[in-house]
Amino acid sequence: MNLQENIKRIRSMMGLREETEIKDIDMEISLKYNPKVIEIQKELVNKGYHIGKFGDSKDGIDGIYGPITKAAHESYKKEIPPEKFKSELESTTSKKELEKIDTEYKKFKEDKVENIKNDNKNIIIGDSITPHLAKVGGTGFSSGPKALNATDYSGVGLWYGGIGLTGLQKMADAYKTIHPNVKNVVITIGTNGYGGTGGVGTLATNLKRIFPNAKFFVCQGAYGEGWKSTSYPSLSKYTDKYINTFYSAFTNAGITVVPYPIKDTVTEVHNPNVPVYKKWISFINNGGN
């Protein structure tokens, strides 16, 4: 057993976390969120490298492998100390390139909160039903900011196909922009969220922080016997009693439950022609009556 293996064994016995070997990682500049970049950035910051003022904590940790992160990463790999990082940054990336990427990054962030500023908008967030319901609602409704992927908790989005209650709760927890002029917030969480209701209270708290003057609605998803012979047979195990219990947690958190579930009225929900969607829009437009 060599020295490195012995060190790893001793660290494991002591319950110490294995350090990330970021020196062995090669990446290109990208504006796409990547959770692996978070680990790289955390280690760079811990070692004293300044990587900008991006991210919720303004410490540069945002999951985006931009020019400053790349320059710091390359400096670290070359064992250039943090105090000499500035000269390495200037030689690695030109000022013009930095300005271009910085501009693109800011636009990228702005695009994720687009159109939420309209005073009379009804914002829809949650799972893959979001854009289809927005089409049914017409000009009075719009999808909220879309996350980069189903596990994007960087604070840029509030909906993505395939997320459940936990996923939406984590997205809302990371989302820091406040929208005081939004009138109604419609939550579409169903198929992927039936596992439990433990995060409903936290979700409600976060949404009330993000949309302080809005009224909140949640739409009931798909379930029932009619799904037994479809591509989603697991939905057939959920009964009315179970679904009522699931959505009652939203009622207890101060969120109005729209009374028309998709259930098994249709078995294709990803289009704007689902009849129950019009009922949802009407109910919301009437203030929940």
C-alpha positions in Angstrom: 0.0 0.0 0.0 1.5 3.3 -1.1 1.6 6.6 0.9 -1.5 8.1 -0.8 -3.6 4.9 -0.2 -2.5 5.0 3.5 -3.5 8.6 3.8 -6.9 7.8 2.3 -7.3 4.9 4.7 -6.4 6.9 7.7 -8.8 9.8 6.7 -11.6 7.3 6.2 -11.0 5.7 9.7 -11.1 9.2 11.2 -14.3 10.0 9.3 -12.7 12.9 7.4 -14.1 13.9 4.0 -11.9 13.1 1.0 -10.7 16.4 -0.6 -11.9 17.1 -4.1 -9.0 16.6 -6.6 -9.8 19.6 -8.8 -6.3 19.7 -10.2 -7.2 16.7 -12.4 -10.3 18.4 -13.8 -10.2 20.1 -17.2 -13.2 22.2 -18.3 -14.0 24.9 -20.9 -15.8 28.2 -20.2 -19.5 27.6 -20.2 -22.6 29.6 -19.1 -24.5 26.4 -18.4 -25.1 25.6 -14.7 -23.2 22.6 -13.6 -23.3 21.3 -10.0 -19.8 19.9 -10.3 -18.6 23.5 -10.8 -19.9 24.4 -7.3 -17.4 22.0 -5.7 -14.6 23.5 -7.8 -15.6 27.0 -6.8 -15.9 26.2 -3.2 -12.4 24.7 -3.0 -11.0 27.7 -4.9 -12.6 30.1 -2.5 -11.5 28.1 0.5 -7.9 28.3 -0.8 -8.1 32.1 -1.1 -8.8 32.6 -4.8 -11.1 35.5 -5.6 -13.6 34.3 -8.4 -15.8 37.3 -8.6 -19.0 38.4 -6.9 -21.5 36.1 -8.7 -24.0 33.8 -6.8 -26.4 34.4 -4.0 -23.6 35.0 -1.4 -21.7 37.3 -3.8 -18.6 35.1 -3.4 -18.4 33.8 -7.0 -19.9 30.4 -6.2 -22.8 30.0 -8.7 -22.2 26.8 -10.6 -21.1 28.6 -13.8 -17.6 27.9 -15.2 -17.0 31.4 -16.4 -13.7 33.1 -17.3 -12.8 34.1 -13.8 -13.4 30.6 -12.4 -11.4 29.1 -15.2 -8.5 31.5 -14.7 -8.5 30.8 -10.9 -8.7 27.1 -11.6 -5.8 27.1 -14.0 -3.8 29.2 -11.5 -4.4 26.7 -8.8 -3.4 23.8 -11.1 -0.2 25.6 -11.9 0.4 26.2 -8.1 0.3 30.0 -8.6 -0.7 31.4 -5.1 -3.9 33.4 -4.7 -2.0 36.7 -4.2 -0.5 36.4 -7.7 -3.8 35.4 -9.2 -4.5 38.8 -10.7 -1.5 38.7 -13.1 -2.4 35.2 -14.1 -6.0 36.3 -14.8 -4.8 39.1 -17.0 -2.6 36.7 -19.0 -5.2 33.9 -19.2 -8.2 35.9 -20.3 -8.2 39.3 -22.1 -10.2 42.2 -20.6 -12.4 42.3 -23.8 -13.3 38.6 -23.4 -14.0 39.0 -19.7 -16.4 41.9 -20.5 -18.1 39.9 -23.3 -18.7 36.8 -21.1 -19.8 39.0 -18.2 -22.4 40.7 -20.4 -23.6 37.3 -21.6 -23.8 36.0 -18.1 -25.9 39.0 -16.9 -28.3 38.5 -19.9 -28.5 34.8 -19.0 -29.5 35.7 -15.5 -32.0 38.3 -16.7 -33.6 35.8 -19.1 -34.5 33.5 -16.2 -36.7 36.1 -14.5 -38.3 37.4 -17.7 -41.9 38.7 -17.8 -42.5 38.2 -14.1 -42.6 41.9 -13.5 -46.0 42.4 -15.1 -48.5 43.6 -12.4 -51.5 41.6 -13.7 -49.7 38.4 -14.5 -50.8 35.0 -13.2 -47.5 33.0 -12.8 -47.5 29.2 -13.2 -44.7 27.2 -11.7 -44.0 23.5 -10.9 -43.7 20.6 -13.3 -44.1 19.9 -17.0 -47.7 21.0 -17.1 -46.6 24.6 -16.6 -46.2 25.8 -20.2 -49.3 24.0 -21.4 -51.5 25.6 -18.8 -50.0 28.9 -19.6 -51.1 28.5 -23.2 -54.7 27.8 -22.1 -54.6 30.9 -19.9 -53.7 33.1 -22.8 -52.3 36.6 -22.3 -53.3 36.7 -18.6 -51.0 33.8 -17.7 -47.3 33.1 -18.2 -44.9 30.4 -17.1 -42.5 31.4 -14.3 -38.7 31.4 -14.8 -37.6 27.9 -16.0 -34.7 26.1 -14.3 -31.8 24.8 -16.3 -32.6 21.2 -15.4 -34.6 19.1 -12.9 -31.9 19.4 -10.3 -30.9 23.0 -10.8 -31.1 24.7 -7.4 -29.0 27.7 -8.4 -31.9 30.1 -7.9 -32.7 30.9 -11.5 -35.9 28.9 -12.0 -39.2 27.7 -10.5 -40.3 25.0 -12.9 -39.0 22.1 -14.9 -40.5 18.9 -16.3 -40.2 15.9 -14.0 -39.8 17.7 -10.7 -41.8 16.9 -7.6 -42.6 18.6 -4.4 -39.0 18.3 -3.0 -37.5 19.7 -6.2 -39.8 22.7 -6.3 -39.2 23.4 -2.6 -35.4 23.4 -3.2 -35.7 25.7 -6.2 -37.9 28.1 -4.3 -35.5 28.0 -1.3 -32.6 29.1 -3.6 -34.6 31.7 -5.5 -33.9 35.2 -4.2 -35.6 37.6 -6.5 -38.8 39.2 -5.0 -41.8 39.9 -7.2 -44.3 42.0 -5.2 -46.6 42.8 -8.2 -47.6 39.2 -9.2 -51.3 38.7 -8.6 -51.7 34.9 -8.6 -49.2 32.0 -8.4 -50.4 28.6 -9.8 -48.5 25.5 -8.7 -48.7 22.4 -10.8 -47.3 19.5 -8.7 -48.8 16.1 -9.2 -47.4 12.9 -10.8 -43.9 13.4 -9.5 -44.8 14.8 -6.1 -47.0 12.2 -4.4 -44.3 10.7 -2.3 -45.0 12.8 0.8 -46.0 16.3 2.1 -43.1 17.1 4.3 -41.9 20.1 2.2 -45.3 21.8 1.7 -44.9 24.2 4.7 -41.4 25.2 3.6 -42.5 25.6 0.0 -45.4 27.9 1.1 -43.0 30.0 3.2 -40.6 30.5 0.4 -43.3 31.3 -2.2 -44.8 33.9 0.1 -41.3 35.4 0.4 -40.9 35.5 -3.4 -44.4 36.6 -4.2 -45.4 38.6 -1.0 -48.7 39.9 -2.4 -50.0 37.0 -4.4 -52.7 34.5 -3.9 -51.6 30.8 -4.3 -53.3 27.9 -6.0 -52.3 24.3 -6.5 -53.7 22.1 -9.3 -54.4 18.4 -8.7 -52.5 16.0 -11.0 -53.1 12.6 -12.6 -53.9 9.4 -10.8 -56.5 6.6 -10.7 -57.4 3.2 -12.2 -57.4 4.6 -15.7 -53.5 4.7 -15.7 -53.1 1.0 -15.1 -52.5 0.1 -18.8 -50.5 3.2 -19.7 -46.8 4.1 -19.6 -47.3 5.3 -16.0 -49.0 2.3 -14.3 -47.8 3.4 -10.9 -50.3 6.3 -10.9 -53.1 3.7 -10.7 -52.2 2.9 -7.0 -53.2 6.3 -5.8 -56.8 6.6 -4.5 -59.0 9.6 -3.9 -58.4 9.3 -0.2 -54.6 9.4 -0.7 -54.8 12.4 -3.0 -57.1 14.3 -0.7 -54.6 13.8 2.1 -51.7 14.9 -0.1 -53.4 18.2 -1.2 -54.9 18.9 2.2 -51.3 19.8 3.3 -51.4 22.7 0.8 -54.7 23.9 2.3 -53.2 23.8 5.7 -50.3 25.9 4.4 -52.7 28.6 3.1 -52.7 27.5 -0.5 -56.0 27.1 -2.3 -56.5 23.7 -3.9 -58.2 23.9 -7.3 -61.1 21.4 -7.0 -60.8 19.6 -10.4 -58.1 16.9 -10.5 -56.8 15.6 -13.8 -57.2 12.1 -12.3 -57.7 9.7 -15.2 -59.9 11.9 -17.3 -57.1 11.8 -19.9 -53.9 9.9 -20.2 -51.9 12.5 -22.1 -51.4 15.7 -20.1 -48.7 17.4 -22.0 -50.8 19.5 -24.3 -53.1 22.5 -23.9 -56.2 20.5 -24.9 -56.8 18.8 -21.6 -60.5 19.8 -20.7 -59.8 20.2 -17.0 -57.2 22.9 -17.7 -59.9 25.3 -18.8 -61.7 24.7 -15.6 -58.6 25.5 -13.7 -58.1 28.8 -15.5 -61.8 29.7 -14.9 -61.6 28.9 -11.2 -58.4 31.0 -10.8 -59.8 33.9 -12.8 -62.8 33.9 -10.5 -60.6 34.2 -7.5 -61.0 30.7 -6.4 -64.8 30.5 -6.6 
